[in-house]
Amino acid sequence: MKGNYCVIIWLIMALAGIMPSNSFGQCTVCGTPRVYSGAGTTLNTSTNSGSGSLHSSRWTGGTGNFLANQIAEFNRNLAFTWQASSFTLRGLVVSNGARLTLDRPNNGENSAFNIENGCIVVRAGSQLNLVYFNIMENVTICIEDGGSINFDSRSTSGDRDKFVFDNVVITLQGPNATLNFGDADIDIVGPNGLEIIGWTGNDVCNGTTPPASNTSGNITWSNGTLDICDLLNLRVLPIDLAYFTVAKNTDSRISMLRWATLKEWENSHFEIERSFNSIQEWASIGSVSGQGYSDGEVEYEFVDWSLPVSAGNIYYRIKQVDFDGTFSYSPVKAVQIDAIPGKDPWILYPNPSLLQEEVKIEWREPQDWKEEQVILRISNSKGFGTSLFLRNISEVQEVVKSYFNDQPAGLYLIDLSWADKNQQFKVLRK
């Protein structure tokens, strides 16, 4: 396999023989697809006059010609072939017994299709065939029980048999929802690579030699499949997460995180990570030790005592770390909070506070900060203390935190001056 990758496989055993196939879940489409209604079953990416495959007369739903970055649906019990050269789709839906093949009209070295920032849904009894270089990036793929996706290139020269997975999540909705690899170079890239939910197999490779059966549960491959061992030898997550919930207590201004595992294997600990108003910048706010090994349900909880002072959305996730340092993440949960009432721009809390508690100071609306110099004075009841010229909010926060870490119980005065403004706090430490 080419490049660096990170792949996570969540092994969820299908309930074969216990529940009928129609009890498995249905897939949800990520947007509104445009349905192909043309008479022909062979498509290309031309739009000339009214005869082109992408002409508006051949598509229902939406307006105008079918364009790149839209979602296409094929919902008739027919075999369709769509040829393209590096054409970008947001998604595909294959339903009602349709068989869709994505191909390229020539043997170029570029991809036939790029499927990005959307979803692929293959419903029960339907089939998606990828027979040429294909790129999938930031995509969820859902295959219902009885549906299948086949990765089998008609050419193995150069990159023509490459199938790229970059931040892709595949959900197999039952033991008869299948992934089948023929002549395929499996290329898993990016920090999030590929996640497969619902794989029913447990066969792995012996080094780089795959099992002779060429099958593992609802995933199959052939002797022409490259890098299948990179998929089969992925570790099963060391925990089976039963649930993860987050609830806020408005009166106490805290968030309560609760989660439970059904089993644990080499589970060292959990790190709780938080992000405010986005899911781009995460910070660790605490950790909880794991059980290590367990075959029964184990419940955990964590309290976030230090919510931001301004209004917004707080996002949480749990980073599970096993004994060898490898890790995985839970789903993201969110709560919405209101700002602490008041008009003063600086907020200090907790106040009063115990000596073992950390004193925090925050600017109520960080987006309104003008990058002004701050004069900070802190003194005790006898008038002794410190006076500093500081450049930003972070420096004020660090000085206040450090100062009170070393001070005894008592009454203190904080004086803040910036621009033409001033604010004071009386701080009681017990």
C-alpha positions as CSV (number, residue, x, y, z in Angstrom):
1,M,0.0,0.0,0.0
2,K,1.3,3.4,-0.9
3,G,1.5,6.3,1.5
4,N,0.7,6.6,5.2
5,Y,-2.6,5.6,6.4
6,C,-4.7,5.0,9.5
7,V,-7.5,2.5,9.4
8,I,-9.9,1.5,12.1
9,I,-12.1,-1.5,11.9
10,W,-15.1,-1.8,14.2
11,L,-16.0,-5.5,14.3
12,I,-19.7,-5.8,14.9
13,M,-20.9,-9.4,14.7
14,A,-24.0,-9.8,12.5
15,L,-26.9,-11.7,14.0
16,A,-26.9,-14.4,11.4
17,G,-29.5,-17.1,12.1
18,I,-31.1,-15.1,14.9
19,M,-32.9,-12.3,13.0
20,P,-34.4,-12.4,9.5
21,S,-32.6,-10.3,6.9
22,N,-35.3,-7.7,6.6
23,S,-34.6,-6.8,10.3
24,F,-31.3,-5.1,9.4
25,G,-31.1,-1.3,9.1
26,Q,-31.8,0.8,6.1
27,C,-29.3,3.4,4.8
28,T,-29.9,7.1,5.0
29,V,-29.0,9.3,2.0
30,C,-26.9,12.4,2.8
31,G,-28.8,14.7,0.5
32,T,-31.4,14.9,-2.3
33,P,-30.3,12.8,-5.3
34,R,-31.2,13.4,-8.9
35,V,-32.7,10.2,-10.5
36,Y,-31.6,9.0,-13.9
37,S,-34.7,8.5,-16.0
38,G,-33.1,8.3,-19.5
39,A,-34.0,5.4,-21.9
40,G,-30.4,4.4,-22.5
41,T,-28.4,2.4,-20.0
42,T,-24.9,3.6,-21.1
43,L,-24.0,7.1,-19.9
44,N,-21.1,9.4,-20.4
45,T,-20.4,12.9,-19.2
46,S,-21.4,14.9,-22.3
47,T,-24.3,17.3,-22.3
48,N,-24.6,18.1,-26.0
49,S,-28.2,19.1,-27.0
50,G,-30.9,16.9,-25.7
51,S,-29.1,13.6,-26.3
52,G,-26.3,13.9,-23.8
53,S,-26.3,11.7,-20.8
54,L,-26.2,14.6,-18.4
55,H,-28.9,16.7,-20.1
56,S,-31.7,17.8,-17.9
57,S,-34.3,15.8,-19.9
58,R,-32.7,12.6,-18.6
59,W,-32.8,13.5,-14.9
60,T,-35.7,14.1,-12.5
61,G,-35.4,16.1,-9.3
62,G,-33.6,19.4,-9.4
63,T,-33.3,21.7,-12.4
64,G,-30.9,22.0,-15.3
65,N,-28.3,19.5,-16.5
66,F,-26.8,17.0,-14.1
67,L,-23.6,18.7,-12.8
68,A,-20.5,17.7,-11.0
69,N,-20.8,17.5,-7.1
70,Q,-24.4,16.3,-7.3
71,I,-25.8,13.0,-6.0
72,A,-27.1,10.5,-8.7
73,E,-29.6,7.8,-8.1
74,F,-30.3,4.7,-10.3
75,N,-33.5,3.0,-9.2
76,R,-34.6,0.7,-12.0
77,N,-33.9,-3.0,-12.2
78,L,-31.5,-2.6,-15.1
79,A,-27.7,-2.8,-15.7
80,F,-26.3,0.7,-16.2
81,T,-22.7,1.7,-17.2
82,W,-21.5,5.2,-16.6
83,Q,-18.2,6.3,-18.2
84,A,-16.3,9.4,-17.1
85,S,-12.9,10.9,-16.9
86,S,-12.1,12.3,-13.4
87,F,-15.8,13.3,-12.9
88,T,-16.6,14.4,-9.4
89,L,-19.8,13.2,-7.7
90,R,-21.1,14.1,-4.2
91,G,-22.7,10.7,-4.0
92,L,-24.5,7.7,-5.5
93,V,-27.7,5.8,-4.7
94,V,-28.3,2.4,-6.3
95,S,-31.7,0.9,-5.5
96,N,-34.5,-1.4,-6.6
97,G,-32.2,-4.0,-8.0
98,A,-30.2,-1.6,-10.2
99,R,-26.6,-2.7,-11.2
100,L,-24.4,0.3,-11.8
101,T,-20.9,0.1,-13.3
102,L,-18.5,3.1,-13.1
103,D,-16.0,3.0,-15.9
104,R,-13.7,5.2,-18.0
105,P,-14.1,5.6,-21.8
106,N,-10.4,5.1,-22.4
107,N,-7.3,3.7,-20.6
108,G,-6.0,7.0,-19.2
109,E,-4.0,7.1,-16.0
110,N,-6.4,9.4,-14.2
111,S,-9.4,8.3,-12.2
112,A,-12.8,7.6,-13.7
113,F,-14.8,9.1,-10.8
114,N,-13.9,11.1,-7.7
115,I,-16.6,10.8,-5.1
116,E,-16.1,13.5,-2.4
117,N,-17.8,15.0,0.6
118,G,-21.0,12.9,0.5
119,C,-22.3,9.4,0.5
120,I,-22.8,6.1,-1.4
121,V,-25.9,4.0,-0.7
122,V,-26.4,0.6,-2.1
123,R,-29.8,-0.8,-1.1
124,A,-30.8,-4.5,-0.7
125,G,-30.6,-6.4,-4.0
126,S,-28.6,-3.7,-5.8
127,Q,-25.0,-3.7,-6.9
128,L,-22.3,-1.1,-7.5
129,N,-19.3,-2.2,-9.7
130,L,-16.1,-0.1,-9.8
131,V,-14.0,-1.3,-12.7
132,Y,-11.5,1.5,-13.0
133,F,-9.3,3.8,-10.9
134,N,-11.7,5.5,-8.4
135,I,-11.1,8.0,-5.6
136,M,-13.3,8.3,-2.5
137,E,-12.7,11.1,-0.1
138,N,-14.7,12.3,3.0
139,V,-17.4,9.8,2.1
140,T,-19.8,7.5,4.0
141,I,-20.7,4.3,2.3
142,C,-23.7,2.2,3.4
143,I,-24.6,-1.2,2.0
144,E,-27.9,-2.8,3.0
145,D,-28.2,-6.5,3.7
146,G,-28.3,-8.1,0.2
147,G,-26.5,-5.3,-1.5
148,S,-22.8,-5.3,-2.7
149,I,-19.9,-3.2,-3.9
150,N,-17.4,-4.9,-6.2
151,F,-13.9,-3.5,-6.7
152,D,-12.6,-5.2,-9.8
153,S,-10.6,-3.2,-12.4
154,R,-10.7,-4.2,-16.1
155,S,-7.0,-3.1,-16.4
156,T,-4.1,-3.6,-14.0
157,S,-1.7,-1.3,-15.7
158,G,-0.3,1.7,-13.8
159,D,-2.8,3.2,-11.5
160,R,-5.8,1.8,-13.3
161,D,-6.7,-0.7,-10.7
162,K,-6.3,1.7,-7.7
163,F,-9.1,2.3,-5.4
164,V,-8.3,5.2,-3.0
165,F,-10.0,5.5,0.5
166,D,-9.4,8.8,2.3
167,N,-11.6,9.4,5.4
168,V,-14.2,6.9,4.3
169,V,-16.6,5.1,6.6
170,I,-18.3,1.9,5.3
171,T,-21.3,0.4,7.1
172,L,-22.3,-3.1,6.2
173,Q,-26.0,-3.5,7.3
174,G,-26.0,-7.3,7.8
175,P,-24.0,-10.5,7.0
176,N,-25.2,-10.4,3.3
177,A,-24.0,-6.8,2.8
178,T,-20.7,-7.5,1.0
179,L,-17.5,-5.9,-0.2
180,N,-15.8,-7.9,-2.9
181,F,-12.3,-7.2,-4.2
182,G,-11.0,-8.6,-7.5
183,D,-8.1,-7.0,-9.4
184,A,-7.8,-4.1,-7.0
185,D,-5.0,-2.1,-5.5
186,I,-6.4,-1.0,-2.1
187,D,-4.9,2.4,-1.3
188,I,-5.9,3.7,2.1
189,V,-4.5,7.2,2.8
190,G,-4.9,10.2,5.1
191,P,-5.0,10.3,8.9
192,N,-8.5,8.8,9.1
193,G,-8.2,6.4,6.2
194,L,-10.9,3.8,6.3
195,E,-13.4,2.6,8.9
196,I,-15.6,-0.5,8.3
197,I,-18.6,-1.1,10.6
198,G,-20.3,-4.5,10.3
199,W,-17.6,-6.7,9.1
200,T,-18.5,-10.2,10.2
201,G,-15.2,-12.0,9.7
202,N,-12.2,-12.6,12.0
203,D,-9.7,-14.2,9.6
204,V,-6.4,-12.4,9.3
205,C,-3.2,-12.8,7.2
206,N,-0.1,-14.8,8.2
207,G,2.3,-12.0,7.7
208,T,1.6,-10.9,4.1
209,T,-0.2,-14.2,3.2
210,P,-4.0,-13.9,3.2
211,P,-6.2,-16.9,4.2
212,A,-6.5,-19.4,1.4
213,S,-10.3,-19.2,1.5
214,N,-10.2,-15.7,0.0
215,T,-13.1,-14.7,2.3
216,S,-13.5,-13.3,5.7
217,G,-17.2,-12.9,6.7
218,N,-18.8,-10.5,4.3
219,I,-15.5,-9.3,2.7
220,T,-14.0,-11.4,-0.2
221,W,-11.0,-11.0,-2.4
222,S,-9.1,-12.7,-5.2
223,N,-5.5,-13.5,-5.9
224,G,-5.4,-10.3,-7.9
225,T,-6.1,-8.1,-4.9
226,L,-3.2,-6.0,-3.7
227,D,-2.8,-5.0,0.0
228,I,-5.8,-7.0,1.3
229,C,-3.7,-7.9,4.3
230,D,-3.5,-4.2,5.2
231,L,-7.3,-4.5,5.7
232,L,-7.5,-8.0,7.2
233,N,-4.7,-7.5,9.7
234,L,-6.2,-4.4,11.2
235,R,-6.7,-4.7,15.0
236,V,-10.1,-4.9,16.5
237,L,-10.8,-2.0,18.8
238,P,-9.8,-3.0,22.4
239,I,-13.3,-1.8,23.6
240,D,-16.8,-2.4,22.6
241,L,-18.5,0.9,23.4
242,A,-22.1,0.4,24.6
243,Y,-23.0,4.1,24.8
244,F,-21.7,7.6,25.2
245,T,-23.8,10.5,26.5
246,V,-23.3,14.1,27.5
247,A,-25.7,16.2,29.6
248,K,-25.4,19.7,31.0
249,N,-26.4,21.0,34.4
250,T,-27.4,24.6,33.8
251,D,-27.5,25.5,37.6
252,S,-24.1,24.0,38.4
253,R,-22.7,25.0,34.9
254,I,-21.1,21.6,34.3
255,S,-21.2,18.9,31.7
256,M,-21.6,15.3,32.8
257,L,-20.1,12.7,30.4
258,R,-21.2,9.0,30.8
259,W,-20.1,6.0,28.8
260,A,-19.9,2.2,29.1
261,T,-18.0,-0.6,27.6
262,L,-19.3,-4.2,27.0
263,K,-15.9,-5.6,26.7
264,E,-12.3,-4.4,27.0
265,W,-9.0,-5.8,25.8
266,E,-5.7,-4.2,26.7
267,N,-7.5,-0.9,27.4
268,S,-5.2,1.5,29.3
269,H,-7.3,4.6,29.7
270,F,-9.6,7.2,28.2
271,E,-8.7,10.8,27.5
272,I,-11.6,13.3,27.4
273,E,-11.2,15.9,24.6
274,R,-13.2,19.1,24.2
275,S,-13.6,21.7,21.4
276,F,-15.6,24.9,21.5
277,N,-17.7,26.1,18.5
278,S,-16.0,23.8,16.0
279,I,-14.6,20.3,15.7
280,Q,-11.2,21.4,14.4
281,E,-9.2,22.2,17.5
282,W,-9.4,19.7,20.3
283,A,-7.9,19.9,23.8
284,S,-7.6,17.2,26.5
285,I,-9.4,18.1,29.7
286,G,-8.9,15.0,31.7
287,S,-8.5,11.2,31.7
288,V,-10.1,8.1,33.3
289,S,-8.3,4.8,33.8
290,G,-9.7,1.8,31.9
291,Q,-10.3,-1.7,33.3
292,G,-7.6,-3.3,31.1
293,Y,-9.5,-6.5,30.4
294,S,-13.2,-7.1,30.9
295,D,-16.0,-9.3,29.5
296,G,-18.9,-7.4,31.2
297,E,-20.3,-4.0,31.2
298,V,-18.2,-1.3,32.8
299,E,-19.6,2.2,33.3
300,Y,-17.6,5.4,33.4
301,E,-18.2,9.1,34.0
302,F,-16.4,12.4,33.9
303,V,-17.5,15.9,34.9
304,D,-16.4,19.0,33.0
305,W,-16.3,21.6,35.7
306,S,-14.8,24.4,33.6
307,L,-17.2,25.3,30.8
308,P,-16.4,28.4,28.7
309,V,-17.9,31.7,29.9
310,S,-19.4,32.7,26.5
311,A,-22.3,31.1,24.7
312,G,-21.8,28.4,22.1
313,N,-21.6,24.7,21.3
314,I,-19.2,22.5,23.3
315,Y,-18.1,19.3,21.5
316,Y,-16.8,16.2,23.3
317,R,-15.1,13.0,22.3
318,I,-13.4,10.2,24.1
319,K,-10.0,9.0,23.0
320,Q,-9.5,5.4,24.0
321,V,-5.8,4.5,24.4
322,D,-4.6,0.9,24.8
323,F,-1.4,-0.4,26.5
324,D,0.8,-0.1,23.4
325,G,-0.2,3.5,22.8
326,T,-2.5,3.0,19.9
327,F,-5.8,4.8,20.1
328,S,-9.2,5.4,18.6
329,Y,-12.0,8.0,19.0
330,S,-15.6,7.7,20.1
331,P,-18.4,9.5,18.2
332,V,-18.6,13.3,18.9
333,K,-21.3,14.6,21.2
334,A,-22.3,18.2,21.8
335,V,-24.1,20.5,24.3
336,Q,-25.2,24.1,23.9
337,I,-24.5,26.6,26.7
338,D,-25.5,30.2,27.5
339,A,-23.0,32.9,28.4
340,I,-22.5,33.7,32.1
341,P,-24.8,36.7,32.8
342,G,-23.3,40.1,33.3
343,K,-21.8,43.0,31.5
344,D,-18.2,43.2,32.7
345,P,-15.8,41.9,30.0
346,W,-13.6,40.0,32.4
347,I,-15.0,37.0,34.4
348,L,-13.2,35.3,37.3
349,Y,-14.2,32.0,38.8
350,P,-14.7,30.1,41.1
351,N,-14.9,32.9,43.6
352,P,-14.8,32.2,46.5
353,S,-12.5,29.2,45.9
354,L,-10.7,26.6,47.9
355,L,-6.9,26.5,47.9
356,Q,-6.9,23.3,45.8
357,E,-9.1,24.8,43.2
358,E,-7.6,26.6,40.2
359,V,-8.6,30.3,39.8
360,K,-9.5,31.1,36.2
361,I,-10.0,34.4,34.5
362,E,-11.5,34.8,31.0
363,W,-12.5,37.5,28.6
364,R,-16.3,37.2,28.0
365,E,-16.2,37.6,24.2
366,P,-12.8,36.6,22.8
367,Q,-13.7,37.7,19.3
368,D,-14.0,41.3,20.6
369,W,-10.5,41.5,22.0
370,K,-8.5,44.3,20.4
371,E,-4.9,43.0,21.2
372,E,-4.4,45.8,23.7
373,Q,-1.8,45.9,26.5
374,V,-3.1,45.0,29.9
375,I,-1.7,46.2,33.3
376,L,-2.4,43.6,35.9
377,R,-2.0,44.2,39.6
378,I,-2.6,41.5,42.2
379,S,-2.2,42.3,45.9
380,N,-3.1,40.6,49.2
381,S,-5.0,42.3,52.1
382,K,-1.8,43.9,53.3
383,G,-1.1,45.6,49.9
384,F,1.8,43.3,48.9
385,G,1.7,41.8,45.5
386,T,2.8,42.2,41.9
387,S,2.2,44.5,38.9
388,L,2.8,43.4,35.3
389,F,2.4,44.7,31.7
390,L,0.9,41.9,29.7
391,R,0.2,41.5,25.9
392,N,-2.9,39.4,25.6
393,I,-5.6,37.3,27.3
394,S,-3.5,34.2,27.5
395,E,-0.7,36.0,29.5
396,V,-3.3,37.4,31.9
397,Q,-4.8,33.9,32.4
398,E,-1.4,32.3,33.0
399,V,-0.2,34.9,35.6
400,V,-3.5,34.7,37.6
401,K,-3.3,30.9,37.6
402,S,0.4,30.8,38.7
403,Y,0.0,33.5,41.3
404,F,-2.8,31.8,43.2
405,N,-1.2,28.4,43.1
406,D,1.4,29.7,45.5
407,Q,-0.7,31.8,47.9
408,P,-2.2,31.0,51.3
409,A,-5.9,31.5,52.2
410,G,-7.0,35.1,52.4
411,L,-8.5,38.1,50.6
412,Y,-6.9,39.4,47.4
413,L,-7.5,42.3,45.0
414,I,-7.1,42.0,41.2
415,D,-6.9,45.2,39.2
416,L,-7.0,45.2,35.4
417,S,-6.4,48.2,33.2
418,W,-6.5,48.2,29.4
419,A,-7.1,51.0,26.9
420,D,-9.3,53.5,28.9
421,K,-11.0,50.8,30.9
422,N,-10.6,49.3,34.3
423,Q,-12.1,46.3,36.2
424,Q,-11.4,44.9,39.7
425,F,-12.1,41.7,41.5
426,K,-12.0,40.8,45.2
427,V,-10.9,37.2,45.4
428,L,-11.5,35.1,48.5
429,R,-9.4,31.9,48.9
430,K,-10.3,29.5,51.6
